[in-house]
Amino acid sequence: MNIQEFKNSMTDSEIPAGLTVHMQSLWYDGKGDWTKAHDLIDSLGDKRSAHLHAYLHRKEGDLWNADYWYTRAGQKRPDISLQQEWDHLVVLFMLER
């Protein structure tokens, strides 16, 4: 699956098979299910998961918590829109497959 196919899958009712947990989280977030997206990565402790976790808390509006997770990811909160960050994360996680 390429990036455009992933984005197009947002119109489907079922999540595509074979996605990594990070891509599953981004898919659910893209579909508007923040809770499911968060639940998928909440217990993961690696830096990639922390970056996605930070984005989700930023989207939630909990900037203190987001900054905590950005720090754990070795990142700083970006000065871009949430949509731009989501797009960036999709590319990042798609490339790391």
Beta strands, then each sheet from edge to edge (+ up, - down):
end
